[in-house]
Amino acid sequence: MCGIVGYVGHRRALDVVVEALRRMEYRGYDSAGIAILDGQGGLAVERKAGRLSNLEAELDEIGEEHFTGTAGMGHTRWATHGRPTDRNAHPHRDASGKVAVVHNGIIENFAPLREELEKSGVELASDTDTEVAVHLVARAYEEGPTAGNFVDSARSVLRRLEGAFTLVFAHADHPGTIVAARRSTPLVVGVGDGEMFIASDVAAFIEFTREAVELGQDQVVVITEDSYTVTDFDGNSEVDTRPFTIDWDLAAAEKGGHDYFMLKEIEEQPAAVADTLRGHFVDGRIVLDEQRLSDQELRDIDKVFVVACGSSYHSGLVAKYAIEHWTRLPVEVELASEFRYRDPVLDRSTLVVAISQSGETADTLEAVRHAKDQKARVLAVCNTNGAQIPREADAVLYTRTGPEIGVASTKAFLAQMAANYLVGLALAQARGTKYPDEVAREYQDLAAMPEKIAELLTGMDPVRALARELSDSPAVLFLGRHVGYPVALEGALKLKELAYMHAEGFAAGELKHGPIALIEDGLPVIVVMPSPKGRAVLHSKLLSNIREIQARGAVTVVIAEEGDETVRPFADHLFEIPSAPSLLQPLLSTVPLQVFAAEVAQSRGYDVDKPRNLAKSVTVE
């Protein structure tokens, strides 16, 4: 995933573009670059490997007087083709220096296109797949049926490209025009007063406008300072677009006094869960945001697949327990990257629940498309209104978290779990496996969780202190049972992502089947205890697991329900969470693990918001 911005208007483009890149740096921080059109036939390009600060330092040295134009574009890169070096940073230019491009995604047929260009005498200056696009557009502009027509030249090249991409082109001879296109990766138009924007993320332009337009698949947009025009790749203007108003402000994308966005977003979790639940219980019924499936179609479902990646996959594991318990439907949870390659058995009686924070996750999108090809029904859980996955789904439930800037998911993960519970209740309601008063009680239990999360967050100082104490540990293990098992997996993932530590999550019952060999003196083991009230049998079995690891010298860190005194003798460190129904406990037990991972990472001197090698949304397979 990369961050892209384009601007045409009355402001100095350099200021607009650099500030937009700062807000989108979470999308890629291997390198950054800008291209500014001066309006007099010039195109100034600067790019630097590393963080955006490296580019800013270079611009300061050159002097801002060299970048006076009111149109331009910028890019923050997450490397796919070619190492993160200056020569591979975007924008890329053609040999004449008049045409520039920035790119998010992968051009899958770049190899034959590169060979074609090299045979014609073009010398490519980078190792990227991106560069072929700019040389092809330059050639189309100089010769052939589109010669002299910048927009048509770009469209002609776009028709030749294969893969998933957002591409933005600028031409020095057309300083008031920028051309952009998308296929399976995000791009949105910002509509201002005497200025137009394009970006991967609305955060790039929300300082200037809240009016936006969502582009569809295989669409091209041409922006000038006072207009935008959308067509398909062939130039046909009869295409669907969706204007919308952004319902959060610039302050929502700033740190709010916290050292890191992630810390702010952890604190925002009560509101994220509350906002996700709000408005979904109306007149005694669970309602989704977009429902193109009737109750009868939901009653016809005989199997559910949940497909997702990363933290979203862990939220899907929690969904399995809830959906099966409430509906008695069999549920399989699949890594989206594996789903379509194993030839799953799907038909019109199958419901596929696709979970993606961005709604653009490449693996999950392809899983959705495979499911649709097999005539399965698709329900999307997503945080991004109008993204590609919800556009292609039969029903949608949006999480309402606002922007999540920290790369490691926190508030989006809790909101996904809350949304998944709503999906389970909607299915139970439609299928009649729960009476209306039972659905109402379950919803009320859910609605009480934001207050409990807020209460829990006030007592995190002991968690932070322990994290600092254990930050030099070479490894940490996590154990859980039932819904505590996905929480253990998520806790381990957070520690891997943020602190670059060896961390593993296990189903506690599997401990004696191999992982117990890892236990040694001083090894921290974090145990997620079930409620002694709701899961008494599992509780007693997990107590036995704690005794086993404690006897072998492990440092036991236990997360347990407040008032659970039975666990205290076996916990070297005990963190209590408010009492909650067993199925909903992950909304609470996850929080200390997020705080723990962030504090360990800070203690080890790492950037919590920008873990190495990771991007916020993975838009390539």
N, C-alpha and C positions, 0 to 999 in steps of 0.2 A: 504494500500500500504506500502511495506517495500522496503528497499534498500539492494541489494545483490551484492557482488563482490567475485570473485575467481581468484587466480593467481598461475601460475607455470612458473618459469623462473630462471634468474641468479641474480636477485636483492634480497635484504632482504625483504621477503614477508610482514613483519610487517609494514615497511614504506609504501609499495604500498597499502596495505589494509586499513590502518588508513587514509591515504590521500584520498583514494577513498570514504571511508565512510564520510569524511568531505564534499566532493562534493555532496554526495547523502543524507545528513542528512535531507534535505527537504522532502524526501520520508517517513520519519518516525523518530521520536525522543523520543519515549517512553522508549527505551533502545538501547544498542549497544553491540556488542560482536565480538570476533575474535577467529579463530582457526588456529594455525600455526603448520605445520608438520616439524619436525626437521631432517628428513631423516634417523634417527636411531631407528625408531620404536616408537617415542614419538609424542604425539599430545597435544599441550598446548592450553588450552581454558580459556579465560577470558571474562566476561560479566558484565555489570552494568546497572541498571535501570536509566532512565533519559537521559540527553543529552550526546552526544559523549564525552564532556569534562570530565564527570564522569569516563568513561572508560579510557581516557587518563591519568587522575590522578592516577588511579589504576595501570596502566602499568608503570608509572614513579616510583611508590612506589615499585613495584615488581622488576624492573630493566630490561632493554631491552636485557640483555645478556641471558635471559631465552627464547628469541624468535628469534633464529638465523636462522631458516629454510628459504628456498627459494620457498616454496609453502604454500598456506593458503587461508583462506576465511574470510569474515566478513559480518556483518548484522546490519542494523538500523531498528528498529521495530516500526510499527504502530499497536497497539494491536487490535486483533480480538478475539482470544480465550485466556482467562486468563488475569488478571490484569497486568499492567506494573511493574513487580517486578524483582529482580535479578534472582529468580528461573525460571521465565517464559521467561527471555531474551534468545536470540539465541547466539551462536550455542547450540544445545542440543547433548548429547552424549549417547551412549548405556552404559550398566552396566560395560563393560570391559574398557571403556574409549578410545577404539581404533577407533570408528566410530563417525563422527560428521555430523550434518546437519544444514543448514539454509534454511529458507522457506518464501516465499511471497504467500499470498492467503489463501484459506480455503480448508482443506480436509474434505469433507462433510460426508464421511462415517467413520470418526474417532471413533465414539462411539462404533460400533461393533468391530472395530479393537483393540481398547483399551481393551474392555472386553476380546477379544481373548488372548491378551498378558497377562493380569492380571490372567486369568485362567491357563496360562502356567507357572505362577510364576514370571513374570516380574514385578518389582516395578517401576512405573513411578514417576518421580521426579518433574513434572510440571503440570500445568493445561491446557497446550496447546494441540491443535490438532496435532501440528508438531511432537511431541516426538514419536508418534507411528511409524512414518516413519523410524527413525533411529534404533529403536529396531527391526523392521521387516527386515531391510537390514542386521543388525548384525546377526540375526537368519538365514537368507538365506545364509549368507557367511559361517556360521558354519555347516550347515546341509542341506541335500536335494540336488537336481540336480545342483544347482549353487554354491555349497560349494567350497571355495577357489578362486572363480572368482568374484572380486569386481564389475566389470561393469555389469555382468549378474545378480548378486544379486540385484543391484539397479534397473535394468530393470524389474526384476520379481516383485518387490514391486510396481514400478510405474504402472504396469498393473492392480494392485488391487485398486488403489486410485481413488476416485471420487471427483470432485470439480474443482476449478480453482487454479492452483498453479505453482510456480517455486520452484524447490528443488535443492539444491547443496549438494553433499556428498563428504566427505574426509575419507580416511582410513589410519591409522598409518602404516600399513604393505605395503601400496602402496603410498609412499610419493611423487612420481613424477606424480601422476594422480589425477585429480578431475573430478567428474561426475556430470552433471547438466541436468535438464529437464524442459520443460515448457508445460503448458496447459492453454491457455487463459490469462496468465499474462506475462509481458515482460521479455525477456532475449536475450542478444546479445553477440556475441563473438568478442573479439579484437585480431587481428592477428599481433604480433610483431616479432622482429628479435631475435630468441632464447628465446621467452617468449610468453605466451598466457594468455588471460584474459577472464573472463565471468562477466557480470554485468547486472543489471536492466536498466542501463542508460550509454550511451557512455561517459558521463562526467567522469565516474569512471576511464577510462583508456586513455583519449585523450591526456594526458601529454606524453604518450609513443608511441601511434600509432593512425593513423586516418583510418587504414584499419579494416573493421568490416564485420561481417557476421550476417545476420538476420536469426533467427531460425523460423521455421514454427510451426504449431500446433502439439502437441503430438510428439515432437522430443527430442532426448537425444543427448547431446554433451559430448565427452570425450576429455579433454585437457591434453597435456603434454607440456614440454617446447618448443618443436619444431613441434608440430602437433595438429590438431583437427580432430575429426571424428564425423560425425553426422549420426544418425540412427533414426528409429521410435522406439516405445516402445518394439517392438518385435525383434529389432536388425537388421532390413532390412536397407541396406545402400542406396537404391534407393529412396531418398527423395529430395525434393526441398529446396534449401537454396538460399539466395540472398546476394552475396558480395556487399559491397558499400563502398564509401569513405566519411568520415565525412567532411562536408564543412564549419565547424566553428572551431575556435581554443580555446585553454585553456583560453585566456583572456576573451572570451565571457561568460565564466562561473564564472568569478571573479567580485567583486563588483565595480571595476573601480573608487575607491575613494569615493563611497557613503557609508553611514552608514549601509544601508540595500540593499539587492538585489532588493527588490520591488521598491525602489526609483530609482535605476539604470534602472529598466525595464520600469518604467513610462517614463523616459527620452528617452528610446529606441523606443517608440511607433511610431514616424514618420518613422523611418527606417523599423520597423516591417510592417507597413501598405504599405509602398512603395515597400518593397521586396515581399509582398504577391501579389500585383497588377502586378509587373513587369513580362513581358513575356506572359501575358494572353490576349493581344490584338495584333493579328498578321494578317497582310494583311486585315485589316478592320473587323476582326472577333474575338469574344471572344473564347478562347481555354482553356480547362481544362488541368490538368497535366496528368491524365489517363482517357481516354474516351473509354469505351466499350459499349456505347449507341449511336446509330445512331440518326441523326436528325429526322428520321421518328419515331423512338421509343419515342423520346421526344415529338413529335407532338401528339402521341397517348395518352400521359398522360392526365388524366382528373381530377386528384386530387393530392395534395401534402401534406404529413405529414412531419413535422420537429420534430425530437426526439433528446433530449439532457438533460443534468443535470446541475444544478448550474448556473454559469455565461454563460456557453454555451447555456443553455435554454433561457436566456435573449437575447443572440445574435440571437437565433432562432425567438423570438418574433419580433425583428426588421426585420428579413428576411421576415416574413409574410406580413408586410406592403409593402415591396418592390416587392416581387414576385406577390402578388395579383394585385398591381398597374400596374406592367409592363406586366404581362401575362394574367390577368383576370382568372387565375386558382384559385379555392378555396384552402386555405391552413389552416391546423390545426397544432398547435404546442403542442406537448405532452411531459410531463416529461417521460424520458425513463424508469424510474422505474415503471411507471404505464401502459405503452403502451401495452405490450403483455398480461397483466392480465385483460384488459377490453374487449378483443376480438374485436379489430378494424376491420372494413371492408376494406380488401385489395385485390387487384388483379393485373394483368399485366398492367393495366392502371394507377396504383398508383406509384408515386415516393416518396420514403422515403429519406429525407435528414438527415443524421446522423452527428451530430457535437460533436467532442471530441478532446480536446487538445492533449491528450496522445495517442489516438487511441486504448486504452486498457480499457476504462471505462466499468466496468462490466455490468451495467444496459443498457448502450447504445449498447454494443456488443450483448447482448441478444435480444434487440429490433431489431437490424439488422438481426439477425438469424431468428427471428419470421417473419419479413417482407419477407425474402428470402424464407422461407417455404411456405408463401402464394403467392409466385411468383411475388411479387412487385419488382420494380427496386429500387436500392439503390445507392445513391450518398453520398460519405463521404467528410466531411470537417475536416481536421486533421493537426496537426503540426508535426507528427512523421512519417517520411517516412518508409513505409513498416510495420507499426504496424498492429495489427490484424483486426481492423475495415476496414481500406482501403484495406487490402488484400481480404476481403470478399465482397467488394462493386463492383458495376458495373461501377462506375466512381469516380474519386477522384480529389479534389482540395486541395492542401497543403497550409497551412499558413506557411510563412517563417520567423518565429520569432526567430529561434535559441532556446537555452535552456531558459526556464522560471523557475527560482529557487524559487522565492517567492511563497508561497502556494496560496495566494489570487491572482487570475488571473488579470492581467492588460494588458500587451501588447498582450497576446494571445487572450483576449476578443476583443480588437479593430481589430486585424488581422482577427478574425472569422467574425466580422461584414463586413469587407472589402471583404472577400471571399464569404460571403452570397450574397452580392450585385452582385458579379460576377456570382454566380449561377443564380440569377434572370435574369441577362442580357443574359446569355447563353440560358436559357429557352425561353426568349422573342425572341431572335434571331432565334432559331430553329423553333419556332411556328409561326413566322412572325407577332407577335403582335407589334413589333417595326421595323421600317425601318432601314436599315444599318446606315444611317446618324444619326438617333436618338440613336442607340446603341453607336455609336462613341461619340456623345455629352455626353451621360451619363457616358461613360468611362472616358472622359476627365475631367468631374466634379469630378469623383472619384480620378483620378490621381492628382488633385490639392489639395486633402485633407492632405497629409503628411506635406506639407508646412504650411498649416493652423494649424495643430496640433503643429508643432514646434513653430510657432508664439505664440500660446496659452500658451505653457509651459514656456515661458519667463516671464509670468505675474502671477505666482502662489503665490508669497509672501503674498498678501492680503488674499488668501484662507488659507494659513498656519496660519496666525495671527488669523483669525476668529476661526479656528479649536482649537487653544490653548485657546481662550477665552471661547469656548463652551464645552470644554472637560469634564467639571464636570456635564453637563446636564444628567439627568436620561434617556432621550429618545430623538429621533429625528424622525420626519416624513418627507416623500418625496412624492411630487405630480408631476404628469405629464399627458399629453394627447397625443394621437396618438403615434408617436415613442418616445415621451418623457416619456411615461408610463413604457416601459421596462428599460429606463435609471433610472427612479426612483426606480424600483425594484433592479437594479444592485447597485445603490448608497446605498440603505438600506442593501443589502447583504454585501457589503464591510465593513460597519460600524459594523455589527454583527460579521463578521469574525475576524476583526482586533482589535476592541475596546471593544468587548463583551457588547455592549450597546443594549437596546431595540430600534430597528429601523424598520420602516414599510414603504413600498412603496405602494401608492394607485393611481388608475386612478382618476384624480381630479373630474370627474363627479360623482363619487361614494361618494364624501365627505359628502354630505348632507344625504346620505342613511345610515349613522351610524358612520363613523370614525370621524365626526366633534365633537362627544362627547368627544374625546380625547384631544381636543384643550383646553389649559388653559394658564394662564399668564406665559410668559417666555418660553413656549415650542418652540424650534427651528423647523421650517418647511421649508424645501428646495424645491423650486418650479422650475421645468424645463419648461421654456417658449418656445412655438413654435415661428417660425418666423412670424412677423406681415404681411410679404409679401406673404409667401407661404400658411399660414393657418390662414387667418385673422379672420374667425369665431371662430376657436378654441382659438385663441389668446385673443379675447374679452371675451370668456367664462372663460378662466383661470384667466384673470384679476378680474372677478367677484369672483372667488374662493379665490383669494388672499385677496380681501376686506373682505370676510366672516371670514377668519381666523385671519386677522389683527384686526378686530373688537372685537375678543374674546381674544385678548392679546398675540397672537403668535408672535414670532420673525421671520420675513419673510426674508429668504435668497433666492434670485432669480438669476437664471442663464438665461441670455437673450442675444439675438443677439446684437452686437454692433450697436449703433444708435437707439435702441428701447427706446425712451424717454418716451413712454406712461406708462411703468412699473415703472419708477424711483420713483414716489410719493408713491408707495405701497411697496417698497422694503426697509427694514431696512438695508439690505446688498445686494449689486448688483455686480455680476460678469459677465463681458461681454465676449462673445465668437465671433470669426470671423463669418461673414455671409457665409452661405452655403445653398445649396438646402435642402428643408425640410426633405426629406428622409435620407439624409446623415448627418444630424445634430447630431445624437448620437455619431459619431466619435469625435465630439468636446465636447458635453455637458457632456459626461462621465468623461472626464479628471479631471475637478475640483473636482468631487466627489471622485475619487481615491486619489487625493492629500489630500483632507479633511479627509478621513478615516485614511490614514496613519499617518497624523499629530496628529489627536485625539489619536490614539493608542500610538504613541510615548509619547505624553503628559501624558498619563495615565500609562506609564512605561511598556508597553507590547512589546514583540518581534514581529516586523512587519512581518518578514519572516516566523515565525513559530507559527502561532496562535494555541491555545490549541485545542486538540481533532481532528485536521484536518490533512489531508494528501493531497499531490499534486494531486494524481490520485487515484480514488477509484476503485480498481481492484477486489472487492468482492461485491456481492449484499447485 
